Amino acid sequence: MKLTNNSFTNIHIIGIVLNYIGINYSFLCILCKINIMNPHLLKVMPAPNNSFSIRQDIVPYFYNRWHFHPEIELLHVQKGSGIQFMGDAIQQFKKDDVILVGSNLPHYWRCDDQYFKQIPHLKAQATVVHFKEDFWGKSFLELPENKKISTLLNQARRGLSITGNTKFFVIEKLHEMLHAQDAERIILLLTILYKIAGSKHYKLISTSGFDPNIEEKVTERINAVYTYSLLHFKEKITLKKIAEVSNISPNSFCRYFKLHTRKTYNFFLQELRIGHASKLLMENKLNITQIIFECGFNNATNFYKSFKRITGKTPFEYQKQFIDHSMNR
């Protein structure tokens, strides 16, 4: 269906209404195909009479831009898979991932290509909580009893992947929270954070040197680079072309990209390609030669060297570990 200016206006009005009942308007914007260069400081509005928001999103694909917001985000991926960008880290995301995203930490869940093909009944689904660090009062986290939670939220500025039994505990409590009312919502959120804080079942995602305080102009440029790279990483991407995408001279681009992402563009591109290769190895539908060329490598030597450098394993070891783990579930 083609959207006209009138239909966009109507959707905008509907979106304002939906915000008041806890449905995320940003996903409506995606369906309207808003230009990727629009500002993307997301404004999260809790429903009336609520101090923080929890919602369940069932959408064609997750919010398709590199973005940030002052609210802390707790996310459970119920359906969907793809590439996750978090600060300066890139990794695959999949069903039942649980992630805690700190305040103003840039992030981006890019669903796999199949989610953009309008396949009937194929949807991405997630439960999402957004809350400000001080929504329960300025001094609440300064109480001695909340020291562990305060430390946890500071760590979340690098992004946290929740694992093990703690992950399944959080999933259960998020489901309860979706149907909870009044103070019970706050109690459940506090219970979740206390459980994670007292657990060893979480991993830091971004590196300690990543600075989440990025100017909006920078996020626009980096978002343009990410978007173009995701669409074209299987091809040869020249320095001239990617500099043109970011509207910077080729001489300045490499320095600019490394300054704001803490990695070279070449390494970033290798991470994208190896991430895609890892997914193909897990699916086990293509042989290694097919995977090499499907991921944009022009020879096997570069592929094996890059794969070992980024994952710490050979492709065979990586695939075997995944198969063994799947069989032991």
Buried (B, 14 or more C-beta within 10 A) or exposed (E): EEEEEEEBEEBEEEBEEBBEEBBBBBBBBBEEEBEBEEEBEBEBBBBEEBEBBBBBBEBBBBBBBBBBBEBBBBBBBBBBBBBBBBBBBBBBBBEEBBBBBBBBBBBBBBBBEEBEEEEEEBBBBBBBBBBBBEBBEEEBBEEEEBEBBBEBBEBBBBBBBBBEEBBBBBBEBBBEBBEBEEEEBBEBBBBBBBBBBEBEBBEBBBEEEBEBEBEEEBBBBBBBBBBBBBEBBBEEBEEEEBBBBBEBEEEEBBEBBBEBBBBEBEBBBBBBBBBBBBBBBBEEEBEBEEBBBBBBBEEEEEBBEBBBEBBEBEBEEBBEEBEEEEEEE
